[in-house]
């Protein structure tokens, strides 16, 4: 799966515009939740957006359907490039958050690039969680508060 996602990320980076074939490849190679959502109104809306070629709206719908734990935090256009930030914690200030970013001259491709980065992150083992034992989560752990300056 990692190789497929890396190849998709490269294809998105090299693409100039979104095509039906490229969007279909993203869906085919990354979507795990969509088959279970086929009978929902949200999925019907998603299919309609694809049929209409409304690629930006379809990319946003794909984010909502496939990655419900991720939130669109920020979209900006600067110096001819779109930046799309996704975050798991929308309410945190920027300096505390660890958003994923997708950049491209095309808005839809920037959104899909951020989506691919989130999918890539979901397929990697969470090393930080694996290294933390349950005893490290104690709320009553002693802490040094002395000011040594």
DSSP file (Angstrom, degrees, kcal/mol; ACC not computed):
  #  RESIDUE AA STRUCTURE BP1 BP2  ACC     N-H-->O    O-->H-N    N-H-->O    O-->H-N    TCO  KAPPA ALPHA  PHI   PSI    X-CA   Y-CA   Z-CA
    1    1 A X     >        0   0    0      0, 0.0     4,-2.6     0, 0.0     5,-0.2   0.000 360.0 360.0 360.0 -36.6    0.0    0.0    0.0
    2    2 A X  H  >  +     0   0    0      1,-0.2     4,-2.4     2,-0.2     5,-0.2   0.900 360.0  48.9 -61.0 -40.6    2.9    2.4    0.8
    3    3 A X  H  > S+     0   0    0      2,-0.2     4,-2.4     1,-0.2    -1,-0.2   0.909 111.0  50.0 -65.7 -41.8    4.2    2.0   -2.8
    4    4 A X  H  > S+     0   0    0      2,-0.2     4,-2.4     1,-0.2    -2,-0.2   0.920 112.2  47.1 -62.8 -44.3    0.8    2.7   -4.3
    5    5 A X  H  X S+     0   0    0     -4,-2.6     4,-2.6     2,-0.2    -1,-0.2   0.893 111.4  51.4 -66.4 -39.1    0.3    5.8   -2.2
    6    6 A X  H  X S+     0   0    0     -4,-2.4     4,-2.0    -5,-0.2    -2,-0.2   0.904 110.9  48.5 -63.1 -40.6    3.8    7.0   -3.1
    7    7 A X  H  X S+     0   0    0     -4,-2.4     4,-2.4     2,-0.2    -2,-0.2   0.897 111.6  49.4 -66.3 -40.0    3.1    6.5   -6.7
    8    8 A X  H  X S+     0   0    0     -4,-2.4     4,-2.7     2,-0.2     5,-0.2   0.913 108.9  52.6 -64.2 -41.9   -0.3    8.3   -6.4
    9    9 A X  H  X S+     0   0    0     -4,-2.6     4,-2.2     1,-0.2    -1,-0.2   0.902 110.9  47.8 -59.8 -40.9    1.4   11.2   -4.6
   10   10 A X  H  X S+     0   0    0     -4,-2.0     4,-2.1     2,-0.2    -1,-0.2   0.911 110.9  50.2 -66.4 -43.0    3.9   11.5   -7.4
   11   11 A X  H  X S+     0   0    0     -4,-2.4     4,-1.4     1,-0.2    -2,-0.2   0.904 111.5  48.7 -62.2 -41.1    1.2   11.4  -10.1
   12   12 A X  H  < S+     0   0    0     -4,-2.7    -1,-0.2     1,-0.2    -2,-0.2   0.913 110.9  50.6 -64.7 -41.9   -0.8   14.1   -8.3
   13   13 A X  H  < S+     0   0    0     -4,-2.2    -1,-0.2     1,-0.2    -2,-0.2   0.875 115.0  43.0 -62.4 -38.3    2.4   16.3   -8.0
   14   14 A X  H  < S+     0   0    0     -4,-2.1    -1,-0.2    -5,-0.1    -2,-0.2   0.658  94.2  99.8 -84.7 -16.7    3.1   15.9  -11.7
   15   15 A X     <  -     0   0    0     -4,-1.4     3,-0.1    -3,-0.2    94,-0.0  -0.356  54.2-161.3 -72.2 149.5   -0.5   16.4  -12.9
   16   16 A X  S    S+     0   0    0      1,-0.3     2,-0.3    89,-0.1    -1,-0.1   0.789  75.9   5.7 -95.7 -36.3   -1.6   19.7  -14.3
   17   17 A X  S    S-     0   0    0     91,-0.1     2,-0.3    92,-0.0    -1,-0.3  -0.928  84.3 -94.3-140.6 164.4   -5.3   19.2  -13.9
   18   18 A X        -     0   0    0     -2,-0.3     2,-0.3    -3,-0.1    37,-0.1  -0.644  40.3-169.7 -80.3 135.5   -7.6   16.6  -12.4
   19   19 A X     >  -     0   0    0     -2,-0.3     4,-2.5     1,-0.1     5,-0.2  -0.850  35.3-114.6-119.4 161.2   -8.9   14.0  -14.8
   20   20 A X  H  > S+     0   0    0     -2,-0.3     4,-2.4     1,-0.2     5,-0.2   0.884 118.1  52.9 -60.3 -38.2  -11.6   11.3  -14.3
   21   21 A X  H  > S+     0   0    0      2,-0.2     4,-2.2     1,-0.2    -1,-0.2   0.927 110.0  46.2 -64.5 -45.4   -9.0    8.7  -14.7
   22   22 A X  H  > S+     0   0    0      2,-0.2     4,-2.1     1,-0.2    -2,-0.2   0.924 113.8  48.2 -64.2 -44.9   -6.7   10.2  -12.0
   23   23 A X  H  X S+     0   0    0     -4,-2.5     4,-2.2     1,-0.2    -1,-0.2   0.908 111.3  51.1 -62.7 -41.6   -9.6   10.7   -9.6
   24   24 A X  H  X S+     0   0    0     -4,-2.4     4,-3.0    -5,-0.2    -1,-0.2   0.888 108.5  51.9 -62.2 -39.3  -10.8    7.1  -10.2
   25   25 A X  H  X S+     0   0    0     -4,-2.2     4,-2.5     2,-0.2    -1,-0.2   0.894 107.9  51.6 -64.8 -39.8   -7.3    5.8   -9.5
   26   26 A X  H  X S+     0   0    0     -4,-2.1     4,-1.4     2,-0.2     5,-0.3   0.935 113.9  44.2 -61.1 -45.7   -7.2    7.7   -6.2
   27   27 A X  H  X S+     0   0    0     -4,-2.2     4,-1.9     1,-0.2     3,-0.3   0.948 115.3  47.4 -63.8 -49.0  -10.5    6.2   -5.2
   28   28 A X  H  < S+     0   0    0     -4,-3.0    -2,-0.2     1,-0.2    -1,-0.2   0.883 118.6  39.3 -61.0 -40.3   -9.6    2.7   -6.3
   29   29 A X  H  < S+     0   0    0     -4,-2.5    -1,-0.2    -5,-0.2    -2,-0.2   0.615 127.4  26.1 -91.3 -12.5   -6.2    2.6   -4.6
   30   30 A X  H  < S+     0   0    0     -4,-1.4     2,-0.5    -3,-0.3    -3,-0.2   0.632  88.8 100.3-124.3 -18.2   -6.9    4.4   -1.3
   31   31 A X     <  +     0   0    0     -4,-1.9     4,-0.1    -5,-0.3    35,-0.0  -0.617  23.6 152.0 -87.2 121.1  -10.6    4.0   -0.4
   32   32 A X  S    S+     0   0    0     -2,-0.5     4,-0.3    34,-0.1    -1,-0.2   0.679  75.1  47.7-108.9 -31.3  -11.4    1.4    2.2
   33   33 A X  S >> S+     0   0    0      1,-0.2     3,-1.2     2,-0.1     4,-0.6   0.785  90.7  79.9 -83.1 -28.8  -14.6    2.9    3.8
   34   34 A X  G >4 S+     0   0    0      1,-0.3     3,-1.6     2,-0.2     4,-0.4   0.846  84.8  58.9 -54.8 -42.7  -16.5    3.8    0.6
   35   35 A X  G >4 S+     0   0    0      1,-0.3     3,-0.8     2,-0.2    -1,-0.3   0.865 106.6  49.1 -57.1 -33.3  -17.8    0.3   -0.1
   36   36 A X  G <4 S+     0   0    0     -3,-1.2    -1,-0.3    -4,-0.3     3,-0.2   0.611 110.0  52.9 -79.8 -10.0  -19.6    0.3    3.2
   37   37 A X  G X< S+     0   0    0     -3,-1.6     3,-2.0    -4,-0.6     6,-0.4   0.328  72.5 110.9-103.7   6.1  -21.1    3.7    2.6
   38   38 A X  T <  S+     0   0    0     -3,-0.8    -1,-0.2    -4,-0.4    -2,-0.1   0.742  76.6  50.7 -56.8 -27.5  -22.7    3.0   -0.8
   39   39 A X  T 3  S+     0   0    0     -3,-0.2    -1,-0.3    -4,-0.1     2,-0.2   0.215  90.5 100.7 -99.2  16.4  -26.2    3.2    0.5
   40   40 A X  S <> S-     0   0    0     -3,-2.0     4,-1.8     1,-0.1     5,-0.1  -0.628  78.1-122.7 -99.2 159.7  -26.0    6.5    2.2
   41   41 A X  H  > S+     0   0    0     -2,-0.2     4,-2.3     1,-0.2     5,-0.2   0.856 112.4  58.1 -65.7 -35.4  -27.1    9.9    1.0
   42   42 A X  H  > S+     0   0    0      1,-0.2     4,-2.2     2,-0.2    -1,-0.2   0.897 106.3  47.9 -62.8 -39.6  -23.6   11.2    1.3
   43   43 A X  H  > S+     0   0    0     -6,-0.4     4,-2.8     2,-0.2    -1,-0.2   0.899 109.6  52.7 -68.3 -39.4  -22.3    8.6   -1.0
   44   44 A X  H  X S+     0   0    0     -4,-1.8     4,-2.1     2,-0.2    -2,-0.2   0.905 110.7  47.9 -61.3 -40.6  -25.0    9.3   -3.5
   45   45 A X  H  X S+     0   0    0     -4,-2.3     4,-2.4     2,-0.2    -2,-0.2   0.912 110.3  52.5 -64.5 -42.2  -24.0   13.0   -3.4
   46   46 A X  H  X S+     0   0    0     -4,-2.2     4,-1.9     1,-0.2    -2,-0.2   0.923 109.7  48.2 -58.8 -46.8  -20.4   12.0   -3.9
   47   47 A X  H  X S+     0   0    0     -4,-2.8     4,-2.5     1,-0.2    -1,-0.2   0.893 110.2  52.2 -61.9 -40.0  -21.3    9.9   -7.0
   48   48 A X  H  X S+     0   0    0     -4,-2.1     4,-2.1     1,-0.2    -1,-0.2   0.905 107.3  52.1 -63.8 -41.5  -23.3   12.8   -8.4
   49   49 A X  H  X>S+     0   0    0     -4,-2.4     5,-2.4     1,-0.2     4,-0.7   0.890 110.7  48.3 -61.3 -39.1  -20.4   15.2   -7.9
   50   50 A X  H ><5S+     0   0    0     -4,-1.9     3,-0.9     2,-0.2    -2,-0.2   0.928 109.9  51.2 -67.1 -44.4  -18.1   12.8   -9.8
   51   51 A X  H 3<5S+     0   0    0     -4,-2.5    -2,-0.2     1,-0.3    -1,-0.2   0.870 111.9  48.1 -59.8 -36.2  -20.6   12.4  -12.6
   52   52 A X  H 3<5S-     0   0    0     -4,-2.1    -1,-0.3    -5,-0.2    -2,-0.2   0.605 111.8-121.0 -79.9 -11.7  -20.9   16.2  -13.0
   53   53 A X  T <<5 +     0   0    0     -3,-0.9     2,-1.9    -4,-0.7     3,-0.2   0.745  59.6 151.4  75.6  23.2  -17.1   16.6  -13.0
   54   54 A X     >< +     0   0    0     -5,-2.4     4,-2.4     1,-0.2    -1,-0.2  -0.578  16.1 170.6 -84.6  75.9  -17.2   18.8   -9.9
   55   55 A X  H  >  +     0   0    0     -2,-1.9     4,-2.5     1,-0.2    -1,-0.2   0.849  66.9  50.1 -65.7 -40.2  -13.8   17.7   -8.9
   56   56 A X  H  > S+     0   0    0      2,-0.2     4,-2.1     1,-0.2    -1,-0.2   0.948 115.1  43.7 -64.9 -47.2  -13.1   20.1   -6.0
   57   57 A X  H  > S+     0   0    0      1,-0.2     4,-2.3     2,-0.2    -2,-0.2   0.874 113.8  52.0 -64.5 -36.7  -16.4   19.4   -4.3
   58   58 A X  H  X S+     0   0    0     -4,-2.4     4,-2.5     2,-0.2    -1,-0.2   0.882 108.0  51.5 -66.6 -38.0  -15.9   15.6   -4.9
   59   59 A X  H  X S+     0   0    0     -4,-2.5     4,-2.0     2,-0.2    -2,-0.2   0.905 111.0  47.8 -65.3 -40.7  -12.4   15.8   -3.3
   60   60 A X  H  X S+     0   0    0     -4,-2.1     4,-2.0     2,-0.2    -2,-0.2   0.892 112.3  49.3 -66.0 -39.2  -13.9   17.5   -0.3
   61   61 A X  H  X S+     0   0    0     -4,-2.3     4,-2.5     2,-0.2     5,-0.2   0.882 108.0  54.7 -66.0 -37.9  -16.7   14.9   -0.1
   62   62 A X  H  X>S+     0   0    0     -4,-2.5     4,-3.0     2,-0.2     5,-0.5   0.912 106.8  51.3 -61.1 -42.9  -14.0   12.2   -0.4
   63   63 A X  H  X5S+     0   0    0     -4,-2.0     4,-2.0     1,-0.2     7,-0.3   0.940 112.2  46.1 -57.0 -48.1  -12.2   13.7    2.6
   64   64 A X  H  <5S+     0   0    0     -4,-2.0    -2,-0.2     1,-0.2    -1,-0.2   0.878 119.5  39.7 -65.9 -38.5  -15.4   13.6    4.6
   65   65 A X  H  <5S+     0   0    0     -4,-2.5     3,-0.4    -5,-0.1    -2,-0.2   0.915 125.7  31.6 -77.7 -44.4  -16.4   10.1    3.6
   66   66 A X  H  <5S+     0   0    0     -4,-3.0     2,-0.2    -5,-0.2    -3,-0.2   0.804 129.8  30.6 -89.5 -31.0  -13.1    8.4    3.7
   67   67 A X    ><< +     0   0    0     -4,-2.0     3,-1.7    -5,-0.5    -1,-0.2  -0.545  62.1 159.4-127.8  66.9  -11.2   10.3    6.5
   68   68 A X  T 3  S+     0   0    0     -3,-0.4    -1,-0.1     1,-0.3    -4,-0.1   0.736  74.3  61.8 -64.9 -20.2  -13.9   11.4    8.9
   69   69 A X  T 3  S+     0   0    0     -3,-0.1     2,-0.3     2,-0.0    -1,-0.3   0.634  94.6  75.7 -79.4 -12.9  -11.3   11.8   11.7
   70   70 A X    <   -     0   0    0     -3,-1.7     2,-0.4    -7,-0.3    18,-0.2  -0.772  67.4-159.6 -99.6 145.2   -9.4   14.5    9.6
   71   71 A X  E     -A   87   0A   0     16,-3.1    16,-2.6    -2,-0.3     2,-0.7  -0.951  25.8-113.1-124.8 142.7  -10.7   18.0    9.2
   72   72 A X  E     +A   86   0A   0     -2,-0.4    14,-0.2    14,-0.2     3,-0.1  -0.646  39.5 173.3 -71.7 116.8  -10.0   20.7    6.6
   73   73 A X  E     -     0   0A   0     12,-2.8     2,-0.3    -2,-0.7    13,-0.2   0.819  55.9  -2.2 -97.0 -36.6   -8.1   23.3    8.6
   74   74 A X  E     -A   85   0A   0     11,-1.4    11,-3.0     2,-0.0     2,-0.4  -0.967  45.3-171.3-162.7 135.8   -7.0   25.8    6.1
   75   75 A X  E     +A   84   0A   0     -2,-0.3     2,-0.3     9,-0.2     9,-0.2  -0.997  23.1 165.6-128.8 128.6   -7.0   26.5    2.3
   76   76 A X  E     -A   83   0A   0      7,-2.2     7,-3.1    -2,-0.4     2,-0.5  -0.991  28.9-144.8-142.7 149.8   -4.9   29.3    1.0
   77   77 A X  E     +A   82   0A   0     -2,-0.3     2,-0.4     5,-0.2     5,-0.2  -0.971  30.6 161.5-115.4 121.7   -3.7   30.5   -2.4
   78   78 A X  E >   -A   81   0A   0      3,-2.8     3,-1.4    -2,-0.5    -2,-0.1  -0.985  62.4 -10.0-145.7 128.9   -0.2   32.1   -2.3
   79   79 A X  T 3  S-     0   0    0     -2,-0.4     3,-0.1     1,-0.3    -1,-0.1   0.859 128.5 -50.1  53.7  42.1    2.3   32.8   -5.1
   80   80 A X  T 3  S+     0   0    0      1,-0.2     2,-0.4    25,-0.0    -1,-0.3   0.590 119.0 101.4  79.8  10.0    0.3   30.7   -7.7
   81   81 A X  E <   -A   78   0A   0     -3,-1.4    -3,-2.8    22,-0.0     2,-0.4  -0.987  63.0-136.9-133.3 138.6    0.0   27.7   -5.4
   82   82 A X  E     -AB  77 104A   0     22,-3.5    22,-1.9    -2,-0.4     2,-0.5  -0.733  15.9-160.2 -89.0 138.6   -2.8   26.3   -3.3
   83   83 A X  E     -AB  76 103A   0     -7,-3.1    -7,-2.2    -2,-0.4     2,-0.5  -0.986   5.9-171.6-119.6 128.6   -2.0   25.0    0.2
   84   84 A X  E     -AB  75 102A   0     18,-2.7    18,-2.3    -2,-0.5     2,-0.5  -0.981   4.0-164.0-122.4 122.6   -4.5   22.7    1.9
   85   85 A X  E     -AB  74 101A   0    -11,-3.0   -12,-2.8    -2,-0.5   -11,-1.4  -0.913   2.1-167.9-110.3 130.6   -4.0   21.8    5.6
   86   86 A X  E     -AB  72 100A   0     14,-2.7    14,-2.6    -2,-0.5     2,-0.3  -0.910   9.1-177.6-113.1 144.2   -5.7   18.8    7.2
   87   87 A X  E     -A   71   0A   0    -16,-2.6   -16,-3.1    -2,-0.4     3,-0.2  -0.987  33.0-149.3-141.1 148.6   -5.8   18.3   10.9
   88   88 A X  S    S+     0   0    0     -2,-0.3     2,-0.5     1,-0.2    -1,-0.1   0.699 100.2  47.0 -83.6 -22.1   -7.1   15.7   13.4
   89   89 A X    >   +     0   0    0      1,-0.1     3,-1.1   -18,-0.1    -1,-0.2  -0.803  63.6 174.7-125.3  88.3   -7.6   18.4   16.0
   90   90 A X  T 3  S+     0   0    0     -2,-0.5    -1,-0.1     1,-0.2     7,-0.1   0.788  75.8  57.9 -65.9 -29.5   -9.3   21.4   14.5
   91   91 A X  T 3  S+     0   0    0      2,-0.0    -1,-0.2     0, 0.0     2,-0.1   0.591  83.7  99.5 -83.3  -9.4   -9.7   23.3   17.7
   92   92 A X  S <  S-     0   0    0     -3,-1.1     5,-0.1     1,-0.1    -3,-0.0  -0.447  81.9-105.2 -75.3 148.6   -6.0   23.4   18.6
   93   93 A X    >>  -     0   0    0     -2,-0.1     3,-1.7     1,-0.1     4,-1.2  -0.360  35.9-106.8 -65.5 155.8   -4.0   26.6   17.9
   94   94 A X  T 34 S+     0   0    0      1,-0.3     3,-0.5     2,-0.2     5,-0.2   0.856 117.4  57.5 -53.0 -40.7   -1.6   26.3   14.9
   95   95 A X  T 34 S+     0   0    0      1,-0.2    -1,-0.3     3,-0.1    -2,-0.0   0.665 111.0  42.7 -71.7 -14.8    1.5   26.1   17.1
   96   96 A X  T <4 S+     0   0    0     -3,-1.7    -1,-0.2     2,-0.0    -2,-0.2   0.600 101.1  85.9-100.0 -15.3    0.2   23.0   18.9
   97   97 A X     <  -     0   0    0     -4,-1.2     2,-0.2    -3,-0.5    -7,-0.0  -0.411  61.8-150.8 -87.9 160.4   -1.2   21.2   15.9
   98   98 A X        -     0   0    0     -2,-0.1   -10,-0.2    -9,-0.0    -3,-0.1  -0.644  29.7-179.5-126.1  73.4    0.6   18.9   13.5
   99   99 A X        -     0   0    0     -2,-0.2     2,-0.4    -5,-0.2   -12,-0.2  -0.282  24.5-127.0 -74.3 160.0   -1.4   19.3   10.3
  100  100 A X  E     -B   86   0A   0    -14,-2.6   -14,-2.7     2,-0.0     2,-0.4  -0.849  26.9-148.5-102.7 144.9   -0.7   17.6    7.0
  101  101 A X  E     -B   85   0A   0     -2,-0.4     2,-0.4   -16,-0.2   -16,-0.2  -0.916  16.8-171.4-123.6 140.3   -0.2   19.7    3.9
  102  102 A X  E     -B   84   0A   0    -18,-2.3   -18,-2.7    -2,-0.4     2,-0.4  -0.997  13.0-172.1-123.6 133.0   -0.9   19.3    0.3
  103  103 A X  E     +B   83   0A   0     -2,-0.4     2,-0.3   -20,-0.2   -20,-0.2  -0.969  18.2 135.9-127.5 140.6    0.3   21.9   -2.2
  104  104 A X  E     -B   82   0A   0    -22,-1.9   -22,-3.5    -2,-0.4     6,-0.1  -0.947  58.7-113.4-171.0 158.6   -0.4   22.3   -5.9
  105  105 A X  S    S+     0   0    0     -2,-0.3     2,-0.5   -24,-0.3    -1,-0.1   0.758 105.3  66.7 -69.2 -24.6   -1.2   25.0   -8.5
  106  106 A X  S  > S-     0   0    0      1,-0.1     4,-1.9   -24,-0.1     5,-0.2  -0.859  80.2-142.3-100.4 130.8   -4.6   23.3   -8.9
  107  107 A X  H  > S+     0   0    0     -2,-0.5     4,-2.2     1,-0.2     5,-0.2   0.915 100.1  49.1 -59.2 -46.9   -7.0   23.5   -5.9
  108  108 A X  H  > S+     0   0    0      1,-0.2     4,-2.8     2,-0.2    -1,-0.2   0.901 110.9  50.1 -62.0 -40.9   -8.4   20.0   -6.3
  109  109 A X  H  > S+     0   0    0      2,-0.2     4,-2.0     1,-0.2    -1,-0.2   0.827 108.3  53.4 -68.8 -30.4   -4.9   18.5   -6.7
  110  110 A X  H  X S+     0   0    0     -4,-1.9     4,-2.0     2,-0.2   -26,-0.2   0.912 111.0  46.5 -66.9 -42.2   -3.8   20.3   -3.5
  111  111 A X  H  X S+     0   0    0     -4,-2.2     4,-2.4     2,-0.2    -2,-0.2   0.933 114.0  47.4 -64.2 -46.4   -6.8   18.8   -1.6
  112  112 A X  H  X S+     0   0    0     -4,-2.8     4,-2.5     1,-0.2    -1,-0.2   0.853 109.3  54.6 -65.0 -33.8   -6.1   15.3   -3.0
  113  113 A X  H  X S+     0   0    0     -4,-2.0     4,-2.1     2,-0.2    -1,-0.2   0.911 109.6  46.4 -65.3 -41.8   -2.4   15.7   -2.2
  114  114 A X  H  X S+     0   0    0     -4,-2.0     4,-2.2     2,-0.2    -2,-0.2   0.900 111.3  53.0 -65.1 -39.5   -3.3   16.4    1.4
  115  115 A X  H  X S+     0   0    0     -4,-2.4     4,-2.4     1,-0.2    -2,-0.2   0.920 108.7  49.5 -59.2 -45.4   -5.7   13.5    1.4
  116  116 A X  H  X S+     0   0    0     -4,-2.5     4,-2.7     1,-0.2    -1,-0.2   0.889 108.8  52.8 -63.3 -40.0   -2.9   11.2    0.1
  117  117 A X  H  X S+     0   0    0     -4,-2.1     4,-2.3     2,-0.2    -1,-0.2   0.899 109.6  48.9 -62.5 -39.6   -0.6   12.4    2.9
  118  118 A X  H  X S+     0   0    0     -4,-2.2     4,-1.8     2,-0.2    -2,-0.2   0.903 111.8  48.7 -66.1 -40.5   -3.3   11.6    5.5
  119  119 A X  H  X S+     0   0    0     -4,-2.4     4,-1.2     2,-0.2    -2,-0.2   0.896 110.1  52.3 -64.9 -39.1   -3.8    8.2    4.0
  120  120 A X  H  X S+     0   0    0     -4,-2.7     4,-1.0     1,-0.2     3,-0.5   0.918 109.8  48.9 -62.0 -43.3    0.0    7.7    4.0
  121  121 A X  H  < S+     0   0    0     -4,-2.3    -1,-0.2     1,-0.2    -2,-0.2   0.833 107.8  54.7 -65.0 -33.4    0.1    8.6    7.7
  122  122 A X  H  < S+     0   0    0     -4,-1.8    -1,-0.2     1,-0.2    -2,-0.2   0.743 107.5  50.1 -72.9 -22.5   -2.8    6.2    8.4
  123  123 A X  H  < S+     0   0    0     -4,-1.2     2,-0.2    -3,-0.5    -1,-0.2   0.677  94.2  86.8 -89.4 -17.1   -0.8    3.3    6.9
  124  124 A X  S  < S-     0   0    0     -4,-1.0     2,-0.1    -3,-0.2     0, 0.0  -0.579  89.9-105.6 -81.2 144.1    2.4    3.9    8.8
  125  125 A X        -     0   0    0     -2,-0.2     2,-1.4     1,-0.1     3,-0.2  -0.428  31.8-117.2 -65.6 142.9    2.7    2.3   12.3
  126  126 A X     >  +     0   0    0      1,-0.2     4,-1.6    -4,-0.1     3,-0.1  -0.668  36.2 178.7 -84.8  93.2    2.3    4.9   15.0
  127  127 A X  H  > S+     0   0    0     -2,-1.4     4,-1.5     1,-0.2    -1,-0.2   0.850  75.9  56.8 -66.8 -35.4    5.8    4.7   16.6
  128  128 A X  H  4 S+     0   0    0      1,-0.2     4,-0.4     2,-0.2    -1,-0.2   0.896 109.0  45.9 -65.7 -38.2    5.1    7.3   19.3
  129  129 A X  H >4 S+     0   0    0      1,-0.2     3,-0.7     2,-0.2    -1,-0.2   0.842 109.9  55.0 -71.6 -32.3    2.1    5.4   20.6
  130  130 A X  H 3< S+     0   0    0     -4,-1.6    -1,-0.2     1,-0.2    -2,-0.2   0.791 106.4  51.7 -71.0 -26.5    4.0    2.1   20.6
  131  131 A X  T 3< S+     0   0    0     -4,-1.5     2,-0.6    -5,-0.1    -1,-0.2   0.512  92.1  86.7 -89.2  -5.1    6.8    3.6   22.7
  132  132 A X    <   -     0   0    0     -3,-0.7     2,-0.1    -4,-0.4     5,-0.0  -0.850  65.8-153.1-101.1 122.2    4.5    4.9   25.5
  133  133 A X    >   -     0   0    0     -2,-0.6     3,-1.2     1,-0.1     4,-0.3  -0.466  29.6-108.3 -86.0 165.1    3.6    2.5   28.2
  134  134 A X  G >  S+     0   0    0      1,-0.3     3,-1.7     2,-0.2    -1,-0.1   0.832 116.9  63.0 -61.7 -33.5    0.5    2.8   30.2
  135  135 A X  G >  S+     0   0    0      1,-0.3     3,-1.0     2,-0.2    -1,-0.3   0.736  92.8  64.9 -66.3 -20.6    2.4    4.0   33.3
  136  136 A X  G <  S+     0   0    0     -3,-1.2    -1,-0.3     1,-0.2    -2,-0.2   0.589  91.9  64.7 -76.2  -9.2    3.5    7.1   31.3
  137  137 A X  G <  S+     0   0    0     -3,-1.7    -1,-0.2    -4,-0.3    -2,-0.2   0.275  70.8 132.1 -96.3  10.4   -0.1    8.3   31.1
  138  138 A X    X   -     0   0    0     -3,-1.0     3,-0.5     1,-0.1    -3,-0.0  -0.376  46.9-155.6 -65.8 138.9   -0.5    8.8   34.9
  139  139 A X  T 3  S+     0   0    0      1,-0.2    -1,-0.1    -2,-0.1    -3,-0.0   0.625  91.1  56.3 -87.3 -14.3   -2.1   12.1   35.8
  140  140 A X  T 3  S+     0   0    0      2,-0.0    -1,-0.2     0, 0.0     2,-0.1   0.111  74.1 136.0-104.6  22.1   -0.5   12.1   39.3
  141  141 A X    <   -     0   0    0     -3,-0.5     2,-0.0     1,-0.1    -5,-0.0  -0.460  61.1-108.4 -69.8 138.1    3.1   11.8   38.1
  142  142 A X        -     0   0    0     -2,-0.1     2,-0.4     1,-0.0    -1,-0.1  -0.346  37.0-167.9 -67.2 148.9    5.6   14.1   40.0
  143  143 A X        -     0   0    0     -2,-0.0     2,-0.5     0, 0.0    -1,-0.0  -1.000  22.6-122.0-141.1 138.9    7.0   17.0   38.0
  144  144 A X        +     0   0    0     -2,-0.4    -2,-0.0     1,-0.1     0, 0.0  -0.702  30.7 170.9 -81.9 124.2    9.8   19.4   38.7
  145  145 A X        +     0   0    0     -2,-0.5    -1,-0.1     2,-0.1     2,-0.1   0.189  29.4 131.2-118.5  13.3    8.6   23.0   38.7
  146  146 A X        -     0   0    0      1,-0.1     2,-0.7     2,-0.0    -2,-0.0  -0.397  55.2-133.2 -70.3 145.5   11.7   24.7   40.0
  147  147 A X        -     0   0    0      1,-0.1    -1,-0.1    -2,-0.1    -2,-0.1  -0.892  23.4-179.1-100.2 110.1   13.0   27.7   38.2
  148  148 A X              0   0    0     -2,-0.7    -1,-0.1     1,-0.2    -2,-0.0   0.212 360.0 360.0 -95.8  14.6   16.8   27.3   37.8
  149  149 A X              0   0    0      0, 0.0    -1,-0.2     0, 0.0    -2,-0.0   0.493 360.0 360.0 -87.5 360.0   17.5   30.6   36.0
